[in-house]
Amino acid sequence: AAAVGLYLLTRRLRKSGVMFLLFLLAIVPSGHGCPEECLCSLQTVKCQNKDLDKIPHFIPNNTKILFVSGNSISRISGDSFPTRLELLTDLHLSGNELEYVDTMAFNNLPNLVRLDLSNNTLQNFNESAFPNDTKLQHLNLSRSLHNHSTTDELLNFLRSGNLVNLTVLDLSNNDLVILPSDIFTHLSSLVSLSLQNTSIINIHNGTLRVPPLRELDLRNNSLKHLSSKMMAEFSLKPDLRIQLAGNPWLCNCFIEDTLMWLKNSTQVVDVQNLTCTNPKDLRHQPLLQLEKYELKCSMEMKGVLGTSYVFLGLVLALIGVIFLLVLYLNRKGIKRWMYNIRDACRDHMEGYHYRYEINSDPRLANLSINSDV
């Protein structure tokens, strides 16, 4: 009995030792040790708010989630990840004052699925930053595009054709104003797009045609009404859910088609929160409660036409003043030109008069013939 008890005890200890060893293997990163600037737990590495100017090297090979946010990393290049991290799926680089993403920056992250580049100051994003077979699905660029004049060029990487697996794109809180019409053409898997607070005033026809969107966030922009082409494009995607609250809706005759579409469509999930911003007498009035007679379309149109006529009158008056000023400044030249025309006309008329006298007097005519002979 004692021997049996000893055997069972030994077996339990051995089993406990194996379990402890497995636990250690799970928590201790393989390949490399944890960088001294970071904290490593299981397969997550956190290097946050350490005032780093580059990605720490020797990231453990089994890392799945890497946080390098809140530092001062201005550039990501191919040297930022010198070793291949096959298991890395999530990379967080927010709040780094990041300006440049170079070619092949993420080539050693073949299984990257989520990339957070929010709260940066991107100046250039190379079209070849991702490998051709990238598996990226979520991309966050919120508050990262601060230079409106270079936005189109900066977002060229979205046209590269490499991001065919991208499903979620966050461009919120950027000064976009107007989206290039072909910016999403190659994002054939995009289902969620956030354009919240991007100062958008309109969306060109065809901009959202390709992506199979299901979620579109257009809150807090500068939309005053929806164009007929935009509404038609939305209607082509019956599963699309749109958020439009926080826009400065102008409740005049131009919004009639928008109101009709909002009342008949089920795509706008926050339609109850849409209110007029102007004119003042309709401010805060819910759009769905507006009636056609409240829009005062005829008065609005008269005001527009009146303003146009006044402007046209001012332009014509300015042209007239400029014309008179030119005449005044060139009065001597004009006077000389008129005298020259008068003298030319006089000489011409004298020639005609002389010929008339010759033709009317036979003697002068014979004299002229003899002189010619």
MOHUWO-V112191 format. One record per backbone hydrogen bond with DSSP energy under -0.5 kcal/mol. NH is the residue of the N-H (numbers start at 1). CO is the residue of the C=O. E is the energy in kcal/mol with one decimal. If there is no record, write none. Layout:
# MOHUWO-V112191
nh;co;e
NH;CO;E
NH;CO;E
This chain:
# MOHUWO-V112191
nh;co;e
5;1;-2.5
6;2;-2.3
7;3;-2.1
8;4;-2.4
9;5;-2.3
10;6;-2.3
11;7;-2.3
12;8;-2.2
13;9;-2.4
14;10;-2.3
15;11;-2.4
16;12;-2.7
17;13;-2.4
18;14;-2.1
19;15;-2.3
20;16;-2.5
21;17;-2.3
22;18;-2.4
23;19;-2.2
24;20;-2.3
25;21;-2.2
26;22;-1.6
27;23;-1.8
28;24;-2.2
29;27;-0.6
32;30;-1.7
38;35;-1.8
39;46;-2.4
41;44;-2.7
44;41;-2.5
45;65;-2.8
46;39;-2.9
47;45;-0.5
47;67;-3.6
49;69;-2.2
51;70;-0.6
61;30;-1.1
62;30;-0.6
63;60;-1.6
64;43;-3.1
65;43;-2.0
66;90;-2.6
67;45;-2.9
68;66;-0.6
68;92;-3.0
70;94;-2.2
72;52;-2.8
74;72;-0.9
76;100;-2.5
80;77;-1.5
81;78;-0.6
82;79;-0.6
85;108;-2.6
86;84;-0.9
87;61;-0.7
88;85;-0.7
89;64;-2.6
90;64;-2.3
91;114;-2.5
92;66;-2.7
93;91;-0.6
93;116;-3.1
95;118;-1.9
96;93;-0.5
97;119;-0.7
99;74;-2.4
100;74;-2.2
101;124;-2.1
102;76;-3.1
102;100;-0.5
104;128;-2.6
105;102;-1.4
106;129;-2.6
107;104;-1.1
109;106;-1.7
112;109;-1.6
113;89;-2.6
114;89;-2.9
115;138;-2.5
116;91;-2.6
117;115;-0.7
117;140;-2.7
119;142;-2.7
120;143;-0.6
121;98;-1.4
122;144;-1.7
123;99;-3.4
124;99;-2.1
126;101;-2.9
129;126;-1.6
134;131;-1.6
137;113;-2.9
138;113;-2.7
139;168;-2.4
140;115;-2.4
141;139;-0.6
141;170;-3.0
143;172;-1.8
144;141;-1.2
146;144;-0.8
148;146;-0.9
150;147;-1.2
151;148;-1.1
154;150;-2.8
155;151;-2.3
156;153;-1.4
157;154;-0.7
158;155;-1.7
159;156;-1.9
160;157;-0.9
164;162;-0.7
166;163;-1.2
167;137;-2.3
168;137;-2.8
169;192;-2.5
170;139;-2.4
171;169;-0.6
171;194;-2.5
173;196;-2.9
175;145;-1.0
176;174;-1.6
176;198;-1.2
177;198;-2.3
178;176;-2.7
179;202;-0.6
183;180;-1.5
185;182;-1.1
187;184;-1.5
188;186;-1.2
190;187;-1.3
191;167;-2.3
192;167;-2.3
193;215;-2.5
194;169;-2.3
195;193;-0.6
195;217;-2.7
197;219;-2.7
198;195;-0.7
199;220;-0.5
201;177;-1.9
202;177;-0.8
207;204;-1.8
209;206;-1.1
213;211;-1.9
214;191;-3.1
215;191;-2.3
216;241;-2.5
217;193;-2.3
218;216;-0.7
218;243;-2.5
220;245;-2.1
221;218;-0.5
222;200;-2.1
231;227;-2.2
232;228;-2.1
233;229;-2.1
234;230;-2.1
235;231;-2.3
236;232;-1.0
237;234;-1.8
238;236;-0.5
240;237;-2.1
241;214;-2.2
242;267;-2.6
243;216;-2.1
247;244;-0.8
249;247;-1.9
249;275;-0.6
250;224;-1.7
251;249;-0.8
251;278;-3.1
252;250;-1.9
255;252;-1.8
256;253;-1.2
259;255;-2.6
260;256;-2.3
261;257;-2.2
262;258;-2.7
263;259;-2.1
264;260;-1.3
265;261;-2.0
269;242;-2.1
269;267;-0.8
270;242;-0.7
271;268;-1.0
273;270;-2.0
274;271;-1.3
275;273;-0.5
276;285;-2.2
277;249;-2.9
278;249;-1.4
282;279;-1.6
283;280;-1.3
284;276;-2.9
285;282;-2.2
287;274;-2.5
289;286;-1.2
290;287;-1.5
294;291;-1.3
295;291;-0.5
295;292;-1.3
296;293;-0.6
300;296;-2.1
301;297;-2.8
302;298;-2.5
303;299;-2.4
304;300;-2.4
305;301;-3.0
306;302;-3.2
307;303;-2.4
308;304;-2.2
309;305;-2.7
310;306;-2.3
311;307;-2.3
312;308;-2.6
313;309;-2.6
314;310;-2.3
315;311;-2.2
316;312;-2.5
317;313;-2.5
318;314;-2.3
319;315;-2.3
320;316;-2.4
321;317;-2.4
322;318;-2.4
323;319;-2.3
324;320;-2.5
325;321;-2.3
326;322;-2.3
327;323;-2.2
328;324;-2.4
329;325;-2.4
330;326;-1.5
331;328;-1.3
334;330;-2.6
335;331;-2.4
336;332;-2.5
337;333;-2.3
338;334;-2.3
339;335;-2.2
340;336;-2.3
341;337;-2.0
342;338;-2.4
343;339;-2.8
344;340;-2.4
345;341;-2.5
346;342;-2.4
347;343;-2.6
348;344;-2.1
349;345;-2.5
350;346;-2.5
351;347;-1.9
352;348;-1.9
353;349;-2.5
354;350;-2.5
355;351;-2.1
356;352;-2.0
357;353;-2.0
358;354;-2.0
359;355;-2.3
360;356;-1.7
361;357;-1.2
362;360;-0.6
365;361;-1.8
366;362;-2.6
367;363;-2.4
368;364;-2.1
369;365;-1.8
370;366;-2.9
371;367;-2.2
372;368;-1.3
373;369;-1.7
